[in-house]
């Protein structure tokens, strides 16, 4: 099983913690460090106003899904191998 240490978290989250909903992510205008803070109320608005952050968030979510699928495939393969060994031993 993969440990949480090698799972890529979504920006602004810790492994094993829930992703912050977009409605509560404050955003500073691009290129303005410490500029006016405004709330992003939807993914469409995030994609429009901060495309780099939006893409990084999607990549993080995608990597999380890929890692979970890989872990599931490993568990399934292990169960199938054990079932095959048991069938050979009892047959």
HELIX and SHEET records of a PDB file:
HELIX    1   1 UNK A    4  UNK A    6  5                                   3    
HELIX    2   2 UNK A   22  UNK A   24  5                                   3    
HELIX    3   3 UNK A   43  UNK A   49  1                                   7    
HELIX    4   4 UNK A   51  UNK A   90  1                                  40    
SHEET    1   A 2 UNK A  26  UNK A  28  0                                        
SHEET    2   A 2 UNK A  37  UNK A  39 -1                                        
END                                                                             
